Amino acid sequence: MTVTINGEPRDLPAGLTLKGLLEELELDPRKVAVERNLEIAPRSAYDEIEIEAGDRLEIVQFVGGG
């Protein structure tokens, strides 16, 4: 299935959850925010939210520094 991640089309396997996607992208779920179809996905539901064909995802990484 094809979804859009940060403005780029990407093919993903069916049945993938947000948690699975973040693992595939090697991103720490504690250090990102995910917007799915213009709604912020609650971090507590990442392992329950299944990505669907046509979804538009924006993933923002938190970066510390000083």
Short mmCIF file of the C-alpha atoms (twelve columns), coordinates in Angstrom:
data_MODEL
# 
_entry.id   MODEL 
# 
loop_
_atom_site.group_PDB 
_atom_site.id 
_atom_site.type_symbol 
_atom_site.label_atom_id 
_atom_site.label_alt_id 
_atom_site.label_comp_id 
_atom_site.label_asym_id 
_atom_site.label_seq_id 
_atom_site.Cartn_x 
_atom_site.Cartn_y 
_atom_site.Cartn_z 
_atom_site.pdbx_PDB_model_num 
ATOM 1  C CA . MET A 1  0.000  0.000  0.000  1 
ATOM 2  C CA . THR A 2  1.129  3.543  -0.604 1 
ATOM 3  C CA . VAL A 3  1.114  6.258  2.058  1 
ATOM 4  C CA . THR A 4  2.681  9.703  2.237  1 
ATOM 5  C CA . ILE A 5  5.287  10.279 4.954  1 
ATOM 6  C CA . ASN A 6  6.516  13.852 5.409  1 
ATOM 7  C CA . GLY A 7  5.406  14.677 1.868  1 
ATOM 8  C CA . GLU A 8  7.070  11.657 0.226  1 
ATOM 9  C CA . PRO A 9  5.142  8.665  -1.155 1 
ATOM 10 C CA . ARG A 10 6.238  5.361  0.336  1 
ATOM 11 C CA . ASP A 11 5.157  1.747  -0.130 1 
ATOM 12 C CA . LEU A 12 4.499  -0.145 3.092  1 
ATOM 13 C CA . PRO A 13 3.275  -3.649 3.880  1 
ATOM 14 C CA . ALA A 14 -0.423 -3.993 4.772  1 
ATOM 15 C CA . GLY A 15 -1.266 -4.367 8.460  1 
ATOM 16 C CA . LEU A 16 1.564  -2.127 9.701  1 
ATOM 17 C CA . THR A 17 0.901  -0.126 12.883 1 
ATOM 18 C CA . LEU A 18 2.405  3.243  13.727 1 
ATOM 19 C CA . LYS A 19 4.687  1.480  16.211 1 
ATOM 20 C CA . GLY A 20 5.806  -0.940 13.486 1 
ATOM 21 C CA . LEU A 21 6.470  1.932  11.101 1 
ATOM 22 C CA . LEU A 22 8.593  3.778  13.655 1 
ATOM 23 C CA . GLU A 23 10.568 0.589  14.309 1 
ATOM 24 C CA . GLU A 24 11.103 0.159  10.555 1 
ATOM 25 C CA . LEU A 25 12.321 3.762  10.326 1 
ATOM 26 C CA . GLU A 26 14.519 3.203  13.415 1 
ATOM 27 C CA . LEU A 27 12.829 6.037  15.311 1 
ATOM 28 C CA . ASP A 28 12.283 6.030  19.077 1 
ATOM 29 C CA . PRO A 29 8.517  6.432  19.701 1 
ATOM 30 C CA . ARG A 30 9.307  8.440  22.842 1 
ATOM 31 C CA . LYS A 31 11.124 11.071 20.777 1 
ATOM 32 C CA . VAL A 32 8.665  11.672 17.946 1 
ATOM 33 C CA . ALA A 33 5.177  13.034 17.365 1 
ATOM 34 C CA . VAL A 34 3.043  11.546 14.607 1 
ATOM 35 C CA . GLU A 35 0.231  13.301 12.796 1 
ATOM 36 C CA . ARG A 36 -2.045 10.993 10.805 1 
ATOM 37 C CA . ASN A 37 -4.456 12.592 8.353  1 
ATOM 38 C CA . LEU A 38 -4.229 15.971 10.111 1 
ATOM 39 C CA . GLU A 39 -4.807 14.529 13.611 1 
ATOM 40 C CA . ILE A 40 -2.140 13.995 16.258 1 
ATOM 41 C CA . ALA A 41 -1.919 10.287 17.066 1 
ATOM 42 C CA . PRO A 42 -1.766 9.601  20.809 1 
ATOM 43 C CA . ARG A 43 1.543  7.974  21.692 1 
ATOM 44 C CA . SER A 44 -0.270 5.459  23.894 1 
ATOM 45 C CA . ALA A 45 -2.102 4.127  20.804 1 
ATOM 46 C CA . TYR A 46 0.862  3.756  18.402 1 
ATOM 47 C CA . ASP A 47 0.710  -0.043 18.683 1 
ATOM 48 C CA . GLU A 48 -3.059 -0.049 18.001 1 
ATOM 49 C CA . ILE A 49 -3.322 2.414  15.102 1 
ATOM 50 C CA . GLU A 50 -3.092 0.535  11.825 1 
ATOM 51 C CA . ILE A 51 -1.829 2.482  8.826  1 
ATOM 52 C CA . GLU A 52 -4.168 2.414  5.830  1 
ATOM 53 C CA . ALA A 53 -3.554 2.991  2.124  1 
ATOM 54 C CA . GLY A 54 -3.648 6.688  1.307  1 
ATOM 55 C CA . ASP A 55 -2.804 7.862  4.845  1 
ATOM 56 C CA . ARG A 56 -0.832 11.086 5.112  1 
ATOM 57 C CA . LEU A 57 1.670  10.946 7.971  1 
ATOM 58 C CA . GLU A 58 3.900  13.668 9.338  1 
ATOM 59 C CA . ILE A 59 6.596  12.512 11.739 1 
ATOM 60 C CA . VAL A 60 8.445  15.103 13.797 1 
ATOM 61 C CA . GLN A 61 11.547 14.210 15.807 1 
ATOM 62 C CA . PHE A 62 12.379 16.047 18.996 1 
ATOM 63 C CA . VAL A 63 15.969 17.193 19.128 1 
ATOM 64 C CA . GLY A 64 17.661 18.400 22.294 1 
ATOM 65 C CA . GLY A 65 20.519 20.806 22.456 1 
ATOM 66 C CA . GLY A 66 21.730 23.948 23.994 1 
# 
